[in-house]
């Protein structure tokens, strides 16, 4: 069984979904500390042919607070949500799949939660449903009791709990985990590396690695599913 584990990101880039699509079960790692400056509550979209960073407003940011306890700002979030949808309309209204995708995004933004981890998880599962990705998804805060373990030790423990004999991690973690340590536990460790690709963004110079929102605006489901398979395992 193939397993992957990642913190929840809000409408992450295509590589996140390539990872989900490559495994049988995907664990959202939400009971670890929130990382300031990470991608849990922000990403990039296309505005005037430039990469624009958006940030979901949160309350009482702390790197000592777990992701699943981090709260959306009660006053600023509703204001930000309206402005974000307006920004998407102004930037993407002429994109071929705008109507489908704006409805998807709006439904996620209206999720009945005040927690950023739940909102991010909803954005992930909504995109998976849209793309017919059938990988099972579960949050660590919902079903695991091994929080005393840290780093690689906990990842291996989660693999053992799930009876996974194959673990795939993003290429960015290649220096964090040891293939030899996983092998000792009879687990094969590989790293996924996205291949380069381009698609038409209003006929302008291509801006890569934006939020999945951008890819969905310009590509139909069939074409996105083709991109999902454009990677190599190292």
C-alpha positions in Angstrom: 0.0 0.0 0.0 1.3 3.4 -1.0 1.1 6.2 1.5 1.8 10.0 1.6 1.6 12.5 4.4 1.5 16.3 4.1 0.3 19.3 6.1 -2.9 20.9 4.8 -2.4 23.7 2.3 -5.2 26.0 1.0 -5.7 25.3 -2.8 -2.1 24.1 -3.1 -0.1 23.8 -6.4 -0.3 20.8 -8.8 2.5 18.9 -7.2 0.4 18.4 -4.0 -2.3 16.7 -6.1 0.3 14.7 -8.1 1.4 13.3 -4.7 -2.2 12.5 -3.7 -2.9 10.8 -7.0 0.2 8.7 -6.7 -0.8 6.9 -3.5 -3.6 4.8 -2.1 -4.0 6.7 1.1 -3.2 10.3 1.9 -2.8 11.6 5.5 -3.3 15.3 6.2 -0.8 16.1 8.9 -2.8 18.6 10.9 -1.9 18.0 14.5 1.6 19.5 14.2 2.6 23.1 14.9 1.5 25.8 12.5 4.5 27.2 10.5 4.5 30.9 10.0 5.4 31.8 6.4 4.4 28.4 5.1 1.7 27.5 2.6 -1.1 26.5 4.9 -3.1 29.7 4.4 -1.6 31.2 1.3 -0.6 30.6 -2.3 -0.2 32.4 -5.7 -2.7 33.2 -8.4 -2.3 35.1 -11.7 -3.0 38.8 -11.8 -2.0 40.9 -14.8 0.3 38.1 -16.0 2.2 38.2 -12.7 2.3 35.9 -9.7 0.2 37.4 -6.8 0.4 36.0 -3.3 -2.9 35.8 -1.4 -3.2 35.1 2.3 -6.2 33.8 4.3 -6.4 35.9 7.5 -5.9 34.1 10.7 -6.3 35.0 14.4 -3.6 34.8 17.0 -0.8 33.4 14.8 1.7 31.2 16.7 4.3 28.7 15.7 3.5 26.9 19.0 -0.1 26.3 18.1 -1.2 23.2 16.2 -2.6 23.6 12.7 -5.9 22.0 13.7 -6.4 24.6 16.5 -5.5 27.6 14.3 -8.5 29.9 13.8 -9.7 32.0 10.9 -9.9 35.6 11.8 -13.6 36.1 12.7 -13.8 39.7 11.4 -11.3 39.7 8.6 -12.1 36.4 7.0 -15.6 37.3 5.7 -14.2 40.6 4.2 -11.2 38.8 2.7 -13.5 36.1 1.2 -15.6 38.6 -0.7 -12.5 40.5 -1.9 -10.8 37.2 -3.0 -13.8 36.1 -5.0 -13.9 39.5 -6.7 -10.2 39.3 -7.4 -10.7 35.9 -9.1 -13.5 37.3 -11.1 -11.5 40.2 -12.3 -8.4 38.1 -13.1 -10.0 34.9 -14.6 -13.5 35.8 -15.9 -12.4 35.2 -19.5 -10.6 31.9 -18.7 -12.4 29.0 -20.4 -13.4 27.1 -17.2 -14.0 30.1 -14.9 -17.7 29.3 -14.2 -16.9 25.8 -13.0 -14.0 26.8 -10.9 -15.4 29.9 -9.3 -18.3 27.8 -8.0 -15.9 25.2 -6.6 -13.8 27.9 -4.8 -16.9 29.7 -3.5 -18.3 26.5 -2.0 -15.0 25.8 -0.2 -14.8 29.4 1.1 -18.4 28.9 2.5 -17.4 25.8 4.4 -18.9 25.7 7.9 -15.7 26.0 9.9 -13.6 28.5 11.8 -10.4 26.4 11.5 -7.8 27.0 8.8 -6.9 23.3 8.8 -10.4 22.3 8.0 -10.8 24.9 5.3 -7.5 23.8 3.7 -8.6 20.2 3.9 -11.9 21.0 2.3 -10.1 22.8 -0.6 -8.0 19.7 -1.1 -10.9 17.2 -1.1 -13.1 19.5 -3.3 -10.4 19.6 -6.0 -9.9 15.8 -5.7 -13.6 15.3 -6.2 -13.6 17.7 -9.2 -10.7 15.7 -10.8 -12.0 12.3 -9.9 -9.0 11.5 -7.7 -10.2 8.6 -5.5 -7.4 8.4 -3.0 -8.6 7.9 0.6 -7.9 11.0 2.7 -7.8 11.2 6.5 -6.5 13.8 9.0 -3.9 12.8 11.7 -6.0 14.6 14.3 -9.0 12.2 13.5 -7.5 8.8 13.9 -3.9 8.5 15.2 -2.5 8.5 18.8 1.3 8.8 18.3 1.9 12.5 18.7 4.7 11.9 21.2 6.8 10.8 18.1 8.5 13.5 16.0 9.9 13.8 12.5 10.9 10.7 10.6 10.1 8.5 13.6 6.4 9.5 13.5 6.2 9.2 9.7 7.5 5.6 9.9 5.0 4.9 12.8 2.1 6.1 10.6 3.3 3.9 7.8 3.4 0.9 10.2 -0.1 1.7 11.5 -1.5 1.8 7.9 0.5 -1.3 6.9 2.1 0.8 4.1 5.1 -0.7 2.4 5.7 2.3 0.2 6.0 5.9 1.3 6.2 8.8 -1.2 7.4 12.3 -0.1 7.8 15.6 -2.0 11.3 16.2 -3.3 11.7 19.0 -0.9 12.1 16.5 2.0 15.0 14.6 0.4 17.3 15.7 3.1 14.9 15.0 6.0 14.3 11.3 5.5 16.7 8.3 5.2 15.9 5.6 2.6 18.0 3.3 4.7 16.0 3.9 7.9 12.7 3.2 6.0 14.2 0.1 4.4 15.0 -1.3 7.8 11.3 -1.1 8.5 10.5 -2.8 5.2 9.2 0.4 3.7 10.4 1.8 0.3 10.9 5.5 0.4 10.7 7.6 -2.8 10.5 11.3 -3.6 8.2 12.8 -6.2 9.5 15.4 -8.5 7.2 17.3 -10.8 8.1 17.6 -14.4 8.0 21.0 -16.1 4.9 21.7 -18.2 3.1 24.7 -19.7 -0.4 25.7 -20.6 -2.0 28.7 -22.1 -2.6 31.6 -19.7 -4.4 34.1 -22.0 -1.6 33.7 -24.5 1.0 35.5 -22.3 4.4 34.3 -21.0 3.8 31.3 -18.8 3.9 31.7 -15.0 4.5 28.3 -13.4 3.7 26.7 -10.0 0.7 28.8 -9.1 -2.2 27.5 -7.0 -4.3 24.7 -8.5 -6.9 27.4 -9.0 -4.9 28.7 -12.0 -4.5 25.3 -13.7 -8.2 24.5 -13.3 -9.2 27.9 -14.8 -7.3 27.2 -18.0 -7.6 23.4 -18.4 -10.4 20.8 -18.6 -10.4 17.8 -16.2 -9.0 15.5 -18.8 -6.0 17.8 -19.4 -5.3 18.3 -15.7 -5.4 14.5 -15.2 -2.7 14.3 -17.8 -0.6 16.8 -15.9 -1.1 14.8 -12.7 1.0 12.0 -14.2 3.9 14.3 -15.3 6.4 13.5 -12.5 9.2 11.2 -11.7 10.0 9.2 -8.6 13.5 9.4 -7.2 
